[in-house]
Amino acid sequence: MKKNKKNILITRTINKESPFWQLSNDGHKVIAQSFVDIIPKTIHKIPIASVYFYYSKNAAKYFLSAANVLQYDLSKSEHAAMGSGTAQMLESLGIKTNFVGVDKPKSIAQSLINKYADTSICFVRADQSTQSIQKFWKNEYSEVIAYSVNPRSIKIQEEIHTIIATSPMNLISALKCCNVKNIKRIVCIGPTTYNAAANISDVDIIMADKANEESMLEAYIKTSKR
């Protein structure tokens, strides 16, 4: 066992292909655990739009399921995703992704505006979403709330050195489930999670360059000697 072994908490479950397993290969203990429950919302109507923007994998999954139940044809519209994971979810469900935003919300919003400013757009999101793209959207838009997120109480026995935070609510809930006195670092998926971390913790806080697992892992490795 390596002397510098650390307990690293990732606030989501990860699959066997996840780049986060490199941390385990490097001798650290990886604890991958979601701290929220995802509760689908009943969607009674699909707004007509030229493009649908999905904030997350769950937004895509539950919205497309509802569209299927309602027998609404989405094939004539374009589809935009926040992050590569959301794009992969769309593709796995047979939906072509026409736009993938992997930068900070303001940059993603500007790219969306450049591409879709003159078309009708529908944002598909969680009930508790910060609506980070809509803040920059000047034209009218519609919305669908596809699911809600509730915190979970899960006792973490291990002394956690680093939290890799994948959403604000996951982070807030995780901090309530850990012994916070030993946490040295929080790596955040994006600016909304970073801001949440900065408001509730005074440890070393880092934000990934892009909202994906590869960038979060890179951010951890680059700052691991702090």
PyRosetta script that sets phi, psi and omega in degrees:
from pyrosetta import init, pose_from_sequence

init()
pose = pose_from_sequence("MKKNKKNILITRTINKESPFWQLSNDGHKVIAQSFVDIIPKTIHKIPIASVYFYYSKNAAKYFLSAANVLQYDLSKSEHAAMGSGTAQMLESLGIKTNFVGVDKPKSIAQSLINKYADTSICFVRADQSTQSIQKFWKNEYSEVIAYSVNPRSIKIQEEIHTIIATSPMNLISALKCCNVKNIKRIVCIGPTTYNAAANISDVDIIMADKANEESMLEAYIKTSKR")
pose.set_psi(1, 134.3)
pose.set_omega(1, -176.9)
pose.set_phi(2, -75.4)
pose.set_psi(2, 143.7)
pose.set_omega(2, -177.6)
pose.set_phi(3, -66.1)
pose.set_psi(3, -28.1)
pose.set_omega(3, -177.1)
pose.set_phi(4, -94.3)
pose.set_psi(4, 19.0)
pose.set_omega(4, 179.5)
pose.set_phi(5, -60.4)
pose.set_psi(5, 134.7)
pose.set_omega(5, -179.3)
pose.set_phi(6, -127.5)
pose.set_psi(6, 153.7)
pose.set_omega(6, 171.9)
pose.set_phi(7, -91.8)
pose.set_psi(7, 118.7)
pose.set_omega(7, -176.3)
pose.set_phi(8, -117.0)
pose.set_psi(8, 121.6)
pose.set_omega(8, -178.1)
pose.set_phi(9, -100.8)
pose.set_psi(9, 121.9)
pose.set_omega(9, 176.1)
pose.set_phi(10, -106.5)
pose.set_psi(10, 126.2)
pose.set_omega(10, -171.6)
pose.set_phi(11, -86.9)
pose.set_psi(11, 44.1)
pose.set_omega(11, 171.5)
pose.set_phi(12, -160.9)
pose.set_psi(12, 157.5)
pose.set_omega(12, 171.0)
pose.set_phi(13, -75.9)
pose.set_psi(13, 150.1)
pose.set_omega(13, -178.2)
pose.set_phi(14, -128.8)
pose.set_psi(14, 148.7)
pose.set_omega(14, 179.9)
pose.set_phi(15, -88.1)
pose.set_psi(15, 175.4)
pose.set_omega(15, -173.9)
pose.set_phi(16, -69.0)
pose.set_psi(16, -16.6)
pose.set_omega(16, 178.5)
pose.set_phi(17, -91.9)
pose.set_psi(17, -0.2)
pose.set_omega(17, -175.1)
pose.set_phi(18, -63.0)
pose.set_psi(18, 136.9)
pose.set_omega(18, 176.5)
pose.set_phi(19, -64.9)
pose.set_psi(19, -16.7)
pose.set_omega(19, 179.6)
pose.set_phi(20, -62.6)
pose.set_psi(20, -21.8)
pose.set_omega(20, 179.8)
pose.set_phi(21, -66.4)
pose.set_psi(21, -14.3)
pose.set_omega(21, 173.7)
pose.set_phi(22, -58.7)
pose.set_psi(22, -32.3)
pose.set_omega(22, 179.0)
pose.set_phi(23, -63.0)
pose.set_psi(23, -38.4)
pose.set_omega(23, 177.0)
pose.set_phi(24, -66.9)
pose.set_psi(24, -41.7)
pose.set_omega(24, 178.4)
pose.set_phi(25, -63.3)
pose.set_psi(25, -27.2)
pose.set_omega(25, 178.8)
pose.set_phi(26, -83.4)
pose.set_psi(26, 1.0)
pose.set_omega(26, 175.4)
pose.set_phi(27, 103.7)
pose.set_psi(27, -0.6)
pose.set_omega(27, 179.4)
pose.set_phi(28, -87.4)
pose.set_psi(28, 159.4)
pose.set_omega(28, 173.0)
pose.set_phi(29, -94.6)
pose.set_psi(29, 121.5)
pose.set_omega(29, -179.2)
pose.set_phi(30, -99.4)
pose.set_psi(30, 123.1)
pose.set_omega(30, 175.6)
pose.set_phi(31, -115.1)
pose.set_psi(31, 108.7)
pose.set_omega(31, -177.2)
pose.set_phi(32, -107.1)
pose.set_psi(32, 110.6)
pose.set_omega(32, -172.2)
pose.set_phi(33, -149.4)
pose.set_psi(33, 124.3)
pose.set_omega(33, 173.3)
pose.set_phi(34, -76.8)
pose.set_psi(34, 143.2)
pose.set_omega(34, 179.8)
pose.set_phi(35, -113.1)
pose.set_psi(35, 20.6)
pose.set_omega(35, 177.0)
pose.set_phi(36, -137.1)
pose.set_psi(36, 153.2)
pose.set_omega(36, 170.9)
pose.set_phi(37, -101.1)
pose.set_psi(37, 135.3)
pose.set_omega(37, 178.8)
pose.set_phi(38, -98.4)
pose.set_psi(38, 123.5)
pose.set_omega(38, -176.6)
pose.set_phi(39, -120.0)
pose.set_psi(39, 110.7)
pose.set_omega(39, -179.7)
pose.set_phi(40, -62.6)
pose.set_psi(40, 144.8)
pose.set_omega(40, 174.2)
pose.set_phi(41, -97.1)
pose.set_psi(41, 149.8)
pose.set_omega(41, 173.8)
pose.set_phi(42, -78.9)
pose.set_psi(42, 120.3)
pose.set_omega(42, 180.0)
pose.set_phi(43, -102.3)
pose.set_psi(43, 117.0)
pose.set_omega(43, -175.2)
pose.set_phi(44, -92.7)
pose.set_psi(44, -22.1)
pose.set_omega(44, -175.9)
pose.set_phi(45, -149.1)
pose.set_psi(45, 140.9)
pose.set_omega(45, 176.3)
pose.set_phi(46, -99.8)
pose.set_psi(46, 116.6)
pose.set_omega(46, 177.7)
pose.set_phi(47, -64.5)
pose.set_psi(47, 143.4)
pose.set_omega(47, 175.9)
pose.set_phi(48, -75.4)
pose.set_psi(48, 128.4)
pose.set_omega(48, -179.9)
pose.set_phi(49, -153.2)
pose.set_psi(49, 153.0)
pose.set_omega(49, 176.1)
pose.set_phi(50, -78.1)
pose.set_psi(50, -28.7)
pose.set_omega(50, 179.5)
pose.set_phi(51, -142.5)
pose.set_psi(51, 140.9)
pose.set_omega(51, 175.5)
pose.set_phi(52, -113.8)
pose.set_psi(52, 129.1)
pose.set_omega(52, 179.3)
pose.set_phi(53, -109.2)
pose.set_psi(53, 125.5)
pose.set_omega(53, -176.3)
pose.set_phi(54, -108.4)
pose.set_psi(54, 124.3)
pose.set_omega(54, -177.7)
pose.set_phi(55, -76.3)
pose.set_psi(55, -21.8)
pose.set_omega(55, -173.6)
pose.set_phi(56, -158.6)
pose.set_psi(56, 170.3)
pose.set_omega(56, 176.7)
pose.set_phi(57, -61.3)
pose.set_psi(57, -41.9)
pose.set_omega(57, -179.6)
pose.set_phi(58, -66.2)
pose.set_psi(58, -36.9)
pose.set_omega(58, 176.4)
pose.set_phi(59, -59.6)
pose.set_psi(59, -45.3)
pose.set_omega(59, 179.1)
pose.set_phi(60, -64.1)
pose.set_psi(60, -46.6)
pose.set_omega(60, -175.6)
pose.set_phi(61, -61.5)
pose.set_psi(61, -49.5)
pose.set_omega(61, -174.4)
pose.set_phi(62, -76.5)
pose.set_psi(62, -32.3)
pose.set_omega(62, 177.6)
pose.set_phi(63, -67.9)
pose.set_psi(63, -45.3)
pose.set_omega(63, -179.4)
pose.set_phi(64, -66.6)
pose.set_psi(64, -34.1)
pose.set_omega(64, 175.9)
pose.set_phi(65, -63.7)
pose.set_psi(65, -42.9)
pose.set_omega(65, 178.7)
pose.set_phi(66, -65.0)
pose.set_psi(66, -42.2)
pose.set_omega(66, 178.9)
pose.set_phi(67, -60.3)
pose.set_psi(67, -37.9)
pose.set_omega(67, 178.7)
pose.set_phi(68, -65.8)
pose.set_psi(68, -44.8)
pose.set_omega(68, 179.2)
pose.set_phi(69, -62.5)
pose.set_psi(69, -40.8)
pose.set_omega(69, -179.0)
pose.set_phi(70, -82.1)
pose.set_psi(70, -1.1)
pose.set_omega(70, 179.7)
pose.set_phi(71, 56.1)
pose.set_psi(71, 43.1)
pose.set_omega(71, 178.8)
pose.set_phi(72, -95.7)
pose.set_psi(72, 127.1)
pose.set_omega(72, -177.4)
pose.set_phi(73, -84.4)
pose.set_psi(73, 113.2)
pose.set_omega(73, 179.5)
pose.set_phi(74, -95.8)
pose.set_psi(74, 0.3)
pose.set_omega(74, -171.6)
pose.set_phi(75, -69.2)
pose.set_psi(75, -21.2)
pose.set_omega(75, -178.6)
pose.set_phi(76, -88.7)
pose.set_psi(76, -4.9)
pose.set_omega(76, 179.2)
pose.set_phi(77, -103.4)
pose.set_psi(77, 162.1)
pose.set_omega(77, 173.1)
pose.set_phi(78, -95.1)
pose.set_psi(78, 163.3)
pose.set_omega(78, -173.7)
pose.set_phi(79, -135.6)
pose.set_psi(79, 131.3)
pose.set_omega(79, -176.7)
pose.set_phi(80, -123.1)
pose.set_psi(80, 144.3)
pose.set_omega(80, -173.5)
pose.set_phi(81, -126.7)
pose.set_psi(81, 143.3)
pose.set_omega(81, 169.6)
pose.set_phi(82, -89.4)
pose.set_psi(82, 102.3)
pose.set_omega(82, 177.2)
pose.set_phi(83, 92.2)
pose.set_psi(83, 156.0)
pose.set_omega(83, -177.4)
pose.set_phi(84, -69.6)
pose.set_psi(84, -31.3)
pose.set_omega(84, 178.9)
pose.set_phi(85, -63.4)
pose.set_psi(85, -40.6)
pose.set_omega(85, 177.3)
pose.set_phi(86, -66.4)
pose.set_psi(86, -40.4)
pose.set_omega(86, 177.3)
pose.set_phi(87, -61.8)
pose.set_psi(87, -41.6)
pose.set_omega(87, 178.1)
pose.set_phi(88, -63.7)
pose.set_psi(88, -38.1)
pose.set_omega(88, 176.6)
pose.set_phi(89, -62.3)
pose.set_psi(89, -45.1)
pose.set_omega(89, 178.2)
pose.set_phi(90, -59.1)
pose.set_psi(90, -46.5)
pose.set_omega(90, -179.3)
pose.set_phi(91, -61.9)
pose.set_psi(91, -39.5)
pose.set_omega(91, -179.7)
pose.set_phi(92, -66.0)
pose.set_psi(92, -23.1)
pose.set_omega(92, 178.8)
pose.set_phi(93, -96.8)
pose.set_psi(93, 10.1)
pose.set_omega(93, 174.3)
pose.set_phi(94, 85.0)
pose.set_psi(94, 18.1)
pose.set_omega(94, -179.2)
pose.set_phi(95, -108.7)
pose.set_psi(95, 124.2)
pose.set_omega(95, 177.0)
pose.set_phi(96, -71.4)
pose.set_psi(96, 132.6)
pose.set_omega(96, 179.3)
pose.set_phi(97, -95.9)
pose.set_psi(97, 122.5)
pose.set_omega(97, -177.7)
pose.set_phi(98, -95.7)
pose.set_psi(98, -13.2)
pose.set_omega(98, -179.0)
pose.set_phi(99, -154.7)
pose.set_psi(99, 134.3)
pose.set_omega(99, 177.0)
pose.set_phi(100, -128.6)
pose.set_psi(100, 119.4)
pose.set_omega(100, 178.4)
pose.set_phi(101, -96.1)
pose.set_psi(101, 119.9)
pose.set_omega(101, -177.0)
pose.set_phi(102, -126.4)
pose.set_psi(102, 14.0)
pose.set_omega(102, -179.0)
pose.set_phi(103, -108.9)
pose.set_psi(103, -164.5)
pose.set_omega(103, 177.1)
pose.set_phi(104, -71.5)
pose.set_psi(104, 153.4)
pose.set_omega(104, -174.9)
pose.set_phi(105, -51.0)
pose.set_psi(105, -42.4)
pose.set_omega(105, -178.3)
pose.set_phi(106, -63.0)
pose.set_psi(106, -40.9)
pose.set_omega(106, 179.0)
pose.set_phi(107, -68.3)
pose.set_psi(107, -40.1)
pose.set_omega(107, 177.6)
pose.set_phi(108, -62.7)
pose.set_psi(108, -44.2)
pose.set_omega(108, 179.3)
pose.set_phi(109, -59.3)
pose.set_psi(109, -43.4)
pose.set_omega(109, -179.3)
pose.set_phi(110, -64.5)
pose.set_psi(110, -40.1)
pose.set_omega(110, 177.8)
pose.set_phi(111, -65.1)
pose.set_psi(111, -40.0)
pose.set_omega(111, 176.6)
pose.set_phi(112, -63.8)
pose.set_psi(112, -43.7)
pose.set_omega(112, 179.0)
pose.set_phi(113, -60.9)
pose.set_psi(113, -43.3)
pose.set_omega(113, 179.7)
pose.set_phi(114, -61.4)
pose.set_psi(114, -33.6)
pose.set_omega(114, -175.2)
pose.set_phi(115, -91.7)
pose.set_psi(115, -35.2)
pose.set_omega(115, -169.4)
pose.set_phi(116, -127.5)
pose.set_psi(116, 15.8)
pose.set_omega(116, -174.7)
pose.set_phi(117, -57.6)
pose.set_psi(117, -32.7)
pose.set_omega(117, -175.3)
pose.set_phi(118, -97.8)
pose.set_psi(118, 14.0)
pose.set_omega(118, 179.7)
pose.set_phi(119, -122.1)
pose.set_psi(119, 161.6)
pose.set_omega(119, 177.2)
pose.set_phi(120, -78.6)
pose.set_psi(120, 138.0)
pose.set_omega(120, -176.7)
pose.set_phi(121, -131.5)
pose.set_psi(121, 144.2)
pose.set_omega(121, 176.3)
pose.set_phi(122, -123.0)
pose.set_psi(122, 125.6)
pose.set_omega(122, 177.8)
pose.set_phi(123, -95.1)
pose.set_psi(123, 127.2)
pose.set_omega(123, -179.9)
pose.set_phi(124, -107.9)
pose.set_psi(124, 122.3)
pose.set_omega(124, -168.6)
pose.set_phi(125, -147.8)
pose.set_psi(125, 176.7)
pose.set_omega(125, 172.0)
pose.set_phi(126, -84.1)
pose.set_psi(126, 157.9)
pose.set_omega(126, 179.0)
pose.set_phi(127, -57.7)
pose.set_psi(127, -36.9)
pose.set_omega(127, -175.8)
pose.set_phi(128, -95.5)
pose.set_psi(128, 12.5)
pose.set_omega(128, -178.9)
pose.set_phi(129, -57.5)
pose.set_psi(129, 143.4)
pose.set_omega(129, 176.1)
pose.set_phi(130, -78.8)
pose.set_psi(130, -5.0)
pose.set_omega(130, 178.4)
pose.set_phi(131, 54.0)
pose.set_psi(131, 47.6)
pose.set_omega(131, -172.2)
pose.set_phi(132, -65.1)
pose.set_psi(132, -27.0)
pose.set_omega(132, 179.1)
pose.set_phi(133, -83.5)
pose.set_psi(133, -41.1)
pose.set_omega(133, -178.7)
pose.set_phi(134, -59.2)
pose.set_psi(134, -27.4)
pose.set_omega(134, -179.7)
pose.set_phi(135, -58.5)
pose.set_psi(135, -25.3)
pose.set_omega(135, -177.9)
pose.set_phi(136, -105.1)
pose.set_psi(136, -0.5)
pose.set_omega(136, -174.3)
pose.set_phi(137, -88.4)
pose.set_psi(137, 117.3)
pose.set_omega(137, -173.8)
pose.set_phi(138, -86.0)
pose.set_psi(138, -27.4)
pose.set_omega(138, -176.0)
pose.set_phi(139, -89.8)
pose.set_psi(139, 172.3)
pose.set_omega(139, 177.6)
pose.set_phi(140, -68.1)
pose.set_psi(140, 151.8)
pose.set_omega(140, 177.0)
pose.set_phi(141, -153.2)
pose.set_psi(141, 163.9)
pose.set_omega(141, 173.8)
pose.set_phi(142, -113.7)
pose.set_psi(142, 167.5)
pose.set_omega(142, -178.2)
pose.set_phi(143, -139.4)
pose.set_psi(143, 152.2)
pose.set_omega(143, 169.1)
pose.set_phi(144, -132.0)
pose.set_psi(144, 128.1)
pose.set_omega(144, 174.5)
pose.set_phi(145, -92.4)
pose.set_psi(145, 110.5)
pose.set_omega(145, -172.1)
pose.set_phi(146, -91.3)
pose.set_psi(146, -23.6)
pose.set_omega(146, -178.4)
pose.set_phi(147, -163.4)
pose.set_psi(147, 165.9)
pose.set_omega(147, 173.3)
pose.set_phi(148, -119.7)
pose.set_psi(148, 162.4)
pose.set_omega(148, -176.6)
pose.set_phi(149, -125.6)
pose.set_psi(149, 122.6)
pose.set_omega(149, 178.6)
pose.set_phi(150, -116.4)
pose.set_psi(150, 139.0)
pose.set_omega(150, 179.8)
pose.set_phi(151, -67.7)
pose.set_psi(151, 149.3)
pose.set_omega(151, 176.4)
pose.set_phi(152, -115.0)
pose.set_psi(152, 149.7)
pose.set_omega(152, 176.2)
pose.set_phi(153, -106.0)
pose.set_psi(153, 108.3)
pose.set_omega(153, -177.9)
pose.set_phi(154, -130.9)
pose.set_psi(154, 117.5)
pose.set_omega(154, -178.0)
pose.set_phi(155, -75.3)
pose.set_psi(155, 123.4)
pose.set_omega(155, 176.3)
pose.set_phi(156, -100.5)
pose.set_psi(156, 115.3)
pose.set_omega(156, -175.9)
pose.set_phi(157, -78.9)
pose.set_psi(157, -34.3)
pose.set_omega(157, -177.1)
pose.set_phi(158, -68.0)
pose.set_psi(158, 150.3)
pose.set_omega(158, 173.5)
pose.set_phi(159, -81.7)
pose.set_psi(159, 113.4)
pose.set_omega(159, -172.3)
pose.set_phi(160, -88.5)
pose.set_psi(160, 129.8)
pose.set_omega(160, 175.9)
pose.set_phi(161, -89.2)
pose.set_psi(161, -45.1)
pose.set_omega(161, -176.1)
pose.set_phi(162, -133.2)
pose.set_psi(162, 136.9)
pose.set_omega(162, 170.1)
pose.set_phi(163, -107.9)
pose.set_psi(163, 128.2)
pose.set_omega(163, 171.5)
pose.set_phi(164, -100.7)
pose.set_psi(164, 105.7)
pose.set_omega(164, -168.1)
pose.set_phi(165, -96.0)
pose.set_psi(165, 125.9)
pose.set_omega(165, -174.7)
pose.set_phi(166, -103.8)
pose.set_psi(166, -3.7)
pose.set_omega(166, 174.2)
pose.set_phi(167, -168.7)
pose.set_psi(167, 157.6)
pose.set_omega(167, 179.4)
pose.set_phi(168, -59.6)
pose.set_psi(168, -45.8)
pose.set_omega(168, -177.1)
pose.set_phi(169, -68.1)
pose.set_psi(169, -37.9)
pose.set_omega(169, 175.8)
pose.set_phi(170, -60.1)
pose.set_psi(170, -41.9)
pose.set_omega(170, -180.0)
pose.set_phi(171, -65.9)
pose.set_psi(171, -48.4)
pose.set_omega(171, -178.6)
pose.set_phi(172, -58.7)
pose.set_psi(172, -44.3)
pose.set_omega(172, -180.0)
pose.set_phi(173, -67.8)
pose.set_psi(173, -39.8)
pose.set_omega(173, -179.5)
pose.set_phi(174, -63.1)
pose.set_psi(174, -41.0)
pose.set_omega(174, -179.2)
pose.set_phi(175, -63.7)
pose.set_psi(175, -28.5)
pose.set_omega(175, 177.4)
pose.set_phi(176, -76.3)
pose.set_psi(176, -16.7)
pose.set_omega(176, -175.5)
pose.set_phi(177, -103.1)
pose.set_psi(177, -1.2)
pose.set_omega(177, -176.8)
pose.set_phi(178, -117.7)
pose.set_psi(178, 164.1)
pose.set_omega(178, 168.5)
pose.set_phi(179, -83.1)
pose.set_psi(179, 100.9)
pose.set_omega(179, -169.1)
pose.set_phi(180, -72.7)
pose.set_psi(180, -16.1)
pose.set_omega(180, -173.5)
pose.set_phi(181, -67.0)
pose.set_psi(181, -20.7)
pose.set_omega(181, -178.6)
pose.set_phi(182, -100.4)
pose.set_psi(182, -1.9)
pose.set_omega(182, 179.6)
pose.set_phi(183, -74.6)
pose.set_psi(183, 126.2)
pose.set_omega(183, -177.6)
pose.set_phi(184, -105.8)
pose.set_psi(184, -22.7)
pose.set_omega(184, -171.1)
pose.set_phi(185, -152.7)
pose.set_psi(185, 145.6)
pose.set_omega(185, 172.1)
pose.set_phi(186, -127.9)
pose.set_psi(186, 122.2)
pose.set_omega(186, 176.0)
pose.set_phi(187, -101.6)
pose.set_psi(187, 124.0)
pose.set_omega(187, -171.3)
pose.set_phi(188, -109.3)
pose.set_psi(188, 145.5)
pose.set_omega(188, -177.1)
pose.set_phi(189, -73.1)
pose.set_psi(189, -27.2)
pose.set_omega(189, -177.9)
pose.set_phi(190, -168.6)
pose.set_psi(190, -175.5)
pose.set_omega(190, -172.3)
pose.set_phi(191, -65.6)
pose.set_psi(191, -35.0)
pose.set_omega(191, 179.4)
pose.set_phi(192, -67.2)
pose.set_psi(192, -39.2)
pose.set_omega(192, 177.0)
pose.set_phi(193, -70.4)
pose.set_psi(193, -38.9)
pose.set_omega(193, 177.3)
pose.set_phi(194, -59.9)
pose.set_psi(194, -45.5)
pose.set_omega(194, -179.7)
pose.set_phi(195, -63.8)
pose.set_psi(195, -39.0)
pose.set_omega(195, 177.7)
pose.set_phi(196, -63.2)
pose.set_psi(196, -42.6)
pose.set_omega(196, 179.5)
pose.set_phi(197, -63.5)
pose.set_psi(197, -42.8)
pose.set_omega(197, -178.1)
pose.set_phi(198, -64.7)
pose.set_psi(198, -28.3)
pose.set_omega(198, -178.5)
pose.set_phi(199, -80.2)
pose.set_psi(199, -19.8)
pose.set_omega(199, -173.8)
pose.set_phi(200, -122.6)
pose.set_psi(200, -4.0)
pose.set_omega(200, -177.2)
pose.set_phi(201, -144.5)
pose.set_psi(201, 148.2)
pose.set_omega(201, 178.2)
pose.set_phi(202, -112.6)
pose.set_psi(202, 19.4)
pose.set_omega(202, 176.5)
pose.set_phi(203, -80.7)
pose.set_psi(203, 178.9)
pose.set_omega(203, 177.8)
pose.set_phi(204, -67.0)
pose.set_psi(204, 120.4)
pose.set_omega(204, -176.7)
pose.set_phi(205, -118.0)
pose.set_psi(205, 127.8)
pose.set_omega(205, -177.4)
pose.set_phi(206, -124.2)
pose.set_psi(206, 143.5)
pose.set_omega(206, 175.5)
pose.set_phi(207, -113.6)
pose.set_psi(207, 132.6)
pose.set_omega(207, 176.8)
pose.set_phi(208, -66.4)
pose.set_psi(208, 151.5)
pose.set_omega(208, 179.9)
pose.set_phi(209, -68.4)
pose.set_psi(209, -33.1)
pose.set_omega(209, -179.9)
pose.set_phi(210, -134.1)
pose.set_psi(210, 158.3)
pose.set_omega(210, -175.2)
pose.set_phi(211, -87.3)
pose.set_psi(211, 64.5)
pose.set_omega(211, 175.3)
pose.set_phi(212, -148.0)
pose.set_psi(212, 168.4)
pose.set_omega(212, -175.2)
pose.set_phi(213, -65.4)
pose.set_psi(213, -36.4)
pose.set_omega(213, -179.6)
pose.set_phi(214, -61.2)
pose.set_psi(214, -43.7)
pose.set_omega(214, -179.0)
pose.set_phi(215, -70.3)
pose.set_psi(215, -36.0)
pose.set_omega(215, 177.3)
pose.set_phi(216, -66.0)
pose.set_psi(216, -40.6)
pose.set_omega(216, 176.5)
pose.set_phi(217, -63.7)
pose.set_psi(217, -43.6)
pose.set_omega(217, 179.3)
pose.set_phi(218, -61.4)
pose.set_psi(218, -40.7)
pose.set_omega(218, 179.1)
pose.set_phi(219, -63.4)
pose.set_psi(219, -38.5)
pose.set_omega(219, 177.3)
pose.set_phi(220, -64.9)
pose.set_psi(220, -48.1)
pose.set_omega(220, -176.6)
pose.set_phi(221, -62.8)
pose.set_psi(221, -42.6)
pose.set_omega(221, -178.1)
pose.set_phi(222, -62.9)
pose.set_psi(222, -29.0)
pose.set_omega(222, -175.2)
pose.set_phi(223, -109.8)
pose.set_psi(223, 12.7)
pose.set_omega(223, -174.3)
pose.set_phi(224, -69.4)
pose.set_psi(224, -16.3)
pose.set_omega(224, -178.5)
pose.set_phi(225, -97.8)
pose.set_psi(225, 6.4)
pose.set_omega(225, 179.4)
pose.set_phi(226, -67.2)
pose.dump_pdb("model.pdb")
